[in-house]
């Protein structure tokens, strides 16, 4: 069940009972092609920085990996999608959505 309150220019507060309910909302918040592409690129870049940081035992790199990943995503939201990132309201489900979007893109289930 999705409950919406104060649906005022992107300020709705949604409550989701499952990730299956959240993911269609997530996709709707990423309808702009450039925004989705920036998410995929940012997720991959953040993952590469995190893996390299682990391999090199660099704590600073680990701290920077989310900045790299979400930097791309937030540019997509603020300049192309013109909405607030779902990360601000639903951080864990949004991260899971990012991972699912990446998987679907890499397996050609969803166009890049």
C-alpha positions as CSV (number, residue, x, y, z in Angstrom):
1,X,0.0,0.0,0.0
2,X,1.3,3.5,-0.9
3,X,0.1,6.4,1.2
4,X,0.7,9.8,-0.1
5,X,0.4,13.0,1.9
6,X,1.0,16.6,0.9
7,X,1.6,15.9,-2.7
8,X,3.1,19.3,-3.4
9,X,5.7,19.6,-6.1
10,X,7.8,16.6,-5.1
11,X,7.2,16.9,-1.3
12,X,5.0,13.9,-1.0
13,X,5.8,11.5,1.9
14,X,5.2,8.0,0.7
15,X,5.1,4.9,2.9
16,X,5.9,1.6,1.2
17,X,5.3,-1.8,2.7
18,X,7.8,-3.6,0.5
19,X,10.6,-3.0,-2.0
20,X,8.2,-4.4,-4.7
21,X,5.9,-1.4,-4.0
22,X,8.8,1.0,-3.8
23,X,10.5,0.1,-7.1
24,X,7.8,1.4,-9.5
25,X,7.9,4.7,-7.5
26,X,11.8,4.7,-7.8
27,X,11.5,4.2,-11.6
28,X,9.0,7.0,-11.8
29,X,11.5,9.3,-10.1
30,X,14.0,8.3,-12.7
31,X,12.0,8.8,-15.9
32,X,14.6,11.0,-17.6
33,X,17.0,9.0,-19.7
34,X,20.0,11.2,-18.8
35,X,19.2,10.9,-15.1
36,X,19.0,7.1,-15.4
37,X,22.3,7.0,-17.3
38,X,24.0,9.2,-14.7
39,X,22.7,6.8,-12.0
40,X,24.2,3.8,-13.8
41,X,27.5,5.5,-14.4
42,X,27.7,6.8,-10.8
43,X,26.8,3.5,-9.3
44,X,29.5,1.8,-11.3
45,X,32.0,4.5,-10.5
46,X,31.2,4.4,-6.8
47,X,31.6,0.6,-6.9
48,X,35.0,0.8,-8.7
49,X,36.2,3.4,-6.2
50,X,35.1,1.2,-3.2
51,X,36.7,-1.9,-4.6
52,X,40.0,-0.1,-5.4
53,X,39.9,1.4,-1.9
54,X,39.5,-2.0,-0.4
55,X,42.3,-3.4,-2.5
56,X,44.6,-0.5,-1.6
57,X,43.4,-0.4,2.0
58,X,42.4,3.3,1.6
59,X,39.8,4.4,4.2
60,X,39.6,7.8,2.5
61,X,38.7,6.1,-0.8
62,X,36.0,4.2,1.0
63,X,34.6,7.4,2.4
64,X,34.7,9.0,-1.1
65,X,33.0,6.2,-2.9
66,X,29.4,7.2,-2.0
67,X,30.3,10.8,-2.9
68,X,31.4,9.7,-6.3
69,X,28.3,7.5,-6.8
70,X,25.7,9.9,-5.5
71,X,27.4,12.9,-7.1
72,X,26.5,11.6,-10.6
73,X,23.0,10.7,-9.4
74,X,22.3,14.0,-7.8
75,X,23.4,15.9,-10.9
76,X,20.8,13.8,-12.8
77,X,18.1,14.7,-10.4
78,X,18.8,18.4,-10.0
79,X,19.6,19.3,-13.6
80,X,17.7,16.7,-15.7
81,X,14.9,15.1,-13.7
82,X,14.2,18.3,-11.7
83,X,13.2,16.4,-8.5
84,X,14.7,15.6,-5.1
85,X,16.5,12.3,-5.0
86,X,14.6,9.4,-3.3
87,X,17.7,8.9,-1.3
88,X,16.7,11.8,0.9
89,X,13.4,10.1,1.9
90,X,14.1,6.4,1.5
91,X,17.9,5.9,1.7
92,X,18.1,2.1,1.9
93,X,15.3,1.3,-0.6
94,X,16.8,3.9,-2.9
95,X,20.2,2.2,-2.7
96,X,18.6,-1.1,-3.4
97,X,16.8,0.5,-6.4
98,X,20.1,1.8,-7.6
99,X,21.5,-1.7,-7.5
100,X,18.5,-3.2,-9.3
101,X,18.6,-0.5,-12.0
102,X,22.3,-1.2,-12.5
103,X,21.6,-5.0,-12.7
104,X,18.7,-4.5,-15.1
105,X,20.8,-2.2,-17.3
106,X,23.9,-4.5,-17.4
107,X,21.7,-7.5,-18.2
108,X,19.9,-5.6,-20.9
109,X,16.5,-5.9,-19.1
110,X,16.3,-2.1,-19.2
111,X,17.7,0.1,-21.9
112,X,20.7,2.3,-21.0
